[in-house]
Amino acid sequence: MKTADKNVFIIGGSVAPRGIDRPGTGRDTHSPTAFIRDMGSAYRALNRTRPIMDGFSFHPYGENSSTPPTFAHVYGTSLGLADYDKLVGLLGEAFDGTAQVGSALPIVYDEYGVDSQIPTGKRRFYGGTEPATTKPVSEGVQAAYYRAALELAACQPTVRGFLIFHVTDETDYNRWQSGVYYADGTPKSSRSFVKQTMAEIRSGAVDCGQPPVAGSKEGWEIATAAEFAAAEVGGWVFVDASG
């Protein structure tokens, strides 16, 4: 890819927020802690003189939609938005001292969603059965969680991007109702608060005590109209902090 375009930004990882780290279960999963360490060990064993990625993608979902983004995993191997220092430390442990940037590696939160409860008047647009483990929240709580999540990310120095999963709800209750639009395309009450938070971050109104990101831009940018048009096809909102 770099041969074709030396300026292409390669994002690696796409790592889940938790895993069992135990084989032979039928659904064997890695925790982010184990995965990053294993990734670093494999990279060092290759004795590479070139990096494998320009940025690291991570999915900082909570244990369920009722888990606030400010919840820190003090113990264990799971990670969330409030565990930024642990994530940076793991990347440093894995890659610092090699050709691959570690603790300073740009981070992209490329999936984060909070399911909201669907009001009676909109339920005809949905079907299926919602898992008991989802624990959807009110639209007011969804708005508050998205606001807190965006502000956390904006104040984490190496974070370069944040994607809300989705823009528009999926129609199957067994999937995601995490959008700021209902399945019929009308906006939820949370949409205006998410938009306001993005605007405040972009204007520098969110005070982190230090610049939220490094680079030529001060703060974050709301995606362009073209980016929004492209994102709506895949069901994403993208807030870019790529300086």
C-alpha positions as CSV (number, residue, x, y, z in Angstrom):
1,M,0.0,0.0,0.0
2,K,2.8,2.4,0.8
3,T,4.4,1.6,-2.5
4,A,1.2,2.7,-4.3
5,D,0.7,5.7,-2.1
6,K,3.4,6.7,0.5
7,N,0.9,9.1,2.1
8,V,-1.8,6.4,2.8
9,F,-2.6,6.1,6.6
10,I,-2.7,2.5,7.6
11,I,-4.7,1.6,10.7
12,G,-4.1,-1.7,12.4
13,G,-5.8,-3.5,15.2
14,S,-9.6,-3.2,15.3
15,V,-9.4,-4.7,18.7
16,A,-12.4,-5.5,20.9
17,P,-12.7,-4.1,24.5
18,R,-12.6,-7.5,26.2
19,G,-12.0,-11.2,25.7
20,I,-11.7,-14.4,27.7
21,D,-8.1,-15.4,26.8
22,R,-9.0,-19.1,27.1
23,P,-8.9,-21.6,24.2
24,G,-11.2,-24.4,23.5
25,T,-14.4,-22.7,24.5
26,G,-16.0,-22.7,21.0
27,R,-15.8,-18.9,20.9
28,D,-12.2,-18.2,21.7
29,T,-11.5,-14.5,22.2
30,H,-8.5,-12.3,23.1
31,S,-8.7,-9.5,25.5
32,P,-7.1,-6.2,24.3
33,T,-4.4,-6.6,26.9
34,A,-3.4,-10.0,25.6
35,F,-3.8,-9.1,21.9
36,I,-1.6,-6.1,22.0
37,R,1.1,-7.9,23.9
38,D,1.0,-10.8,21.5
39,M,1.0,-8.4,18.6
40,G,4.2,-6.8,20.0
41,S,5.8,-10.2,20.6
42,A,5.1,-11.3,17.0
43,Y,6.4,-8.0,15.6
44,R,9.6,-8.2,17.6
45,A,10.1,-11.8,16.5
46,L,10.0,-10.7,12.9
47,N,13.0,-8.3,13.4
48,R,11.3,-5.9,11.1
49,T,13.0,-2.6,10.2
50,R,9.7,-1.0,9.1
51,P,6.5,-0.3,11.0
52,I,3.3,-2.2,10.2
53,M,0.8,0.6,10.9
54,D,0.4,4.4,11.2
55,G,-2.4,4.2,13.7
56,F,-4.2,1.8,16.1
57,S,-7.9,1.1,16.0
58,F,-9.8,0.2,19.1
59,H,-13.5,-0.5,19.9
60,P,-14.1,0.9,23.4
61,Y,-17.7,-0.4,23.9
62,G,-18.9,-0.6,27.5
63,E,-20.0,-4.0,29.0
64,N,-23.5,-3.0,28.0
65,S,-25.3,0.2,27.0
66,S,-25.9,1.1,30.6
67,T,-22.2,1.2,31.3
68,P,-21.0,4.9,31.2
69,P,-17.9,5.8,29.1
70,T,-16.3,7.1,32.3
71,F,-16.1,3.6,33.8
72,A,-12.5,2.6,34.3
73,H,-11.3,-1.0,34.4
74,V,-8.9,-0.8,37.4
75,Y,-8.4,-4.6,37.4
76,G,-8.5,-7.2,34.7
77,T,-7.7,-7.2,31.0
78,S,-10.7,-5.3,29.6
79,L,-10.3,-1.7,28.4
80,G,-12.7,1.2,27.7
81,L,-12.6,4.9,27.0
82,A,-11.6,5.7,30.5
83,D,-8.6,3.4,30.3
84,Y,-6.6,5.5,27.9
85,D,-3.4,5.5,30.0
86,K,-3.5,1.7,30.2
87,L,-4.0,1.4,26.4
88,V,-1.1,3.8,25.7
89,G,1.0,1.8,28.2
90,L,0.3,-1.5,26.5
91,L,1.2,0.0,23.1
92,G,4.4,1.3,24.5
93,E,5.2,-2.1,26.1
94,A,4.5,-3.8,22.8
95,F,6.4,-1.6,20.4
96,D,8.6,1.1,22.0
97,G,12.2,0.7,21.1
98,T,11.4,-0.9,17.7
99,A,10.7,0.6,14.2
100,Q,7.0,0.6,15.1
101,V,5.8,3.6,17.1
102,G,4.2,2.4,20.4
103,S,3.2,4.8,23.1
104,A,2.9,7.7,20.7
105,L,1.0,5.7,18.1
106,P,-2.2,7.6,17.0
107,I,-5.4,5.9,18.2
108,V,-8.7,5.8,16.4
109,Y,-11.8,4.7,18.3
110,D,-13.5,3.2,15.3
111,E,-16.6,1.7,16.9
112,Y,-18.5,3.0,19.9
113,G,-22.3,2.8,20.4
114,V,-24.9,3.2,23.1
115,D,-28.3,1.6,22.4
116,S,-31.4,3.7,23.2
117,Q,-34.9,2.6,24.1
118,I,-37.3,2.8,21.3
119,P,-40.6,4.8,22.1
120,T,-43.9,3.2,21.4
121,G,-44.7,5.3,18.4
122,K,-41.5,4.1,16.6
123,R,-41.6,0.4,17.4
124,R,-43.5,-0.5,14.2
125,F,-40.2,0.2,12.3
126,Y,-38.4,-2.5,14.3
127,G,-38.6,-6.2,14.8
128,G,-37.0,-9.2,16.5
129,T,-36.1,-9.6,20.1
130,E,-33.6,-7.5,22.1
131,P,-31.1,-9.5,24.1
132,A,-31.4,-9.0,27.9
133,T,-27.7,-8.2,28.0
134,T,-28.0,-5.0,25.9
135,K,-29.6,-2.9,28.7
136,P,-30.6,0.1,26.4
137,V,-30.9,3.5,28.0
138,S,-33.1,6.5,27.5
139,E,-32.3,9.0,24.8
140,G,-31.2,11.5,27.5
141,V,-28.7,9.0,28.8
142,Q,-27.6,8.1,25.3
143,A,-26.9,11.8,24.7
144,A,-25.0,12.2,28.0
145,Y,-22.9,9.1,27.3
146,Y,-22.0,10.2,23.8
147,R,-21.1,13.7,25.1
148,A,-18.9,12.2,27.8
149,A,-17.3,9.8,25.3
150,L,-16.5,12.5,22.8
151,E,-15.1,14.8,25.4
152,L,-12.9,12.0,26.9
153,A,-11.5,11.2,23.4
154,A,-10.9,14.9,22.6
155,C,-8.8,15.3,25.7
156,Q,-6.6,12.2,25.0
157,P,-3.5,13.5,23.3
158,T,-2.9,10.6,20.8
159,V,-6.5,10.0,19.8
160,R,-7.1,11.0,16.2
161,G,-10.6,9.9,15.4
162,F,-13.9,8.7,16.9
163,L,-16.7,6.9,15.1
164,I,-20.2,6.5,16.5
165,F,-21.8,3.1,15.5
166,H,-24.3,3.9,13.9
167,V,-25.8,7.1,12.4
168,T,-29.2,5.3,11.9
169,D,-30.6,2.4,13.9
170,E,-30.7,-1.1,12.6
171,T,-34.3,-2.4,12.4
172,D,-33.5,-5.7,14.2
173,Y,-33.7,-5.5,18.0
174,N,-31.0,-8.2,18.0
175,R,-28.6,-5.6,16.4
176,W,-27.9,-2.0,17.2
177,Q,-30.2,0.8,18.0
178,S,-27.3,3.1,18.8
179,G,-28.0,5.7,16.1
180,V,-29.0,9.3,16.5
181,Y,-31.7,8.6,14.0
182,Y,-34.6,6.1,14.3
183,A,-34.9,3.4,11.7
184,D,-37.4,5.5,9.8
185,G,-34.8,8.3,9.4
186,T,-36.2,10.8,11.8
187,P,-33.8,12.2,14.4
188,K,-33.8,11.2,18.1
189,S,-33.6,13.8,20.8
190,S,-30.0,12.9,21.3
191,R,-28.9,14.0,17.9
192,S,-28.9,17.7,18.7
193,F,-26.8,17.2,21.8
194,V,-24.2,15.1,19.9
195,K,-24.0,17.8,17.2
196,Q,-23.6,20.5,19.9
197,T,-20.8,18.5,21.6
198,M,-19.0,18.1,18.3
199,A,-19.3,21.9,17.6
200,E,-17.9,22.7,21.1
201,I,-15.0,20.3,20.7
202,R,-14.2,21.9,17.3
203,S,-14.4,25.4,18.7
204,G,-12.1,24.6,21.6
205,A,-14.8,25.1,24.2
206,V,-13.9,21.7,25.8
207,D,-11.0,22.6,28.2
208,C,-8.7,19.7,28.8
209,G,-5.9,21.7,30.4
210,Q,-3.9,21.0,27.3
211,P,-4.6,20.9,23.5
212,P,-6.7,17.8,22.9
213,V,-4.7,16.8,19.9
214,A,-1.4,17.7,18.3
215,G,-1.0,19.0,14.8
216,S,-1.8,22.0,12.6
217,K,-5.5,22.0,13.6
218,E,-6.6,23.2,17.0
219,G,-9.2,20.7,18.3
220,W,-11.4,18.4,16.2
221,E,-13.3,18.9,13.0
222,I,-16.8,17.8,12.2
223,A,-16.7,15.6,9.1
224,T,-17.3,17.4,5.8
225,A,-20.6,17.1,3.9
226,A,-19.0,14.6,1.5
227,E,-17.7,12.5,4.4
228,F,-21.1,12.5,6.0
229,A,-22.7,11.4,2.7
230,A,-20.2,8.6,2.4
231,A,-20.6,7.7,6.1
232,E,-24.4,7.5,5.9
233,V,-24.1,4.6,3.5
234,G,-22.1,2.5,6.0
235,G,-24.0,3.8,9.1
236,W,-21.2,5.9,10.7
237,V,-20.6,9.3,12.1
238,F,-16.9,10.4,11.9
239,V,-15.3,13.1,14.0
240,D,-11.8,13.7,12.7
241,A,-9.0,14.8,14.9
242,S,-6.2,14.0,12.4
243,G,-4.3,17.3,12.6
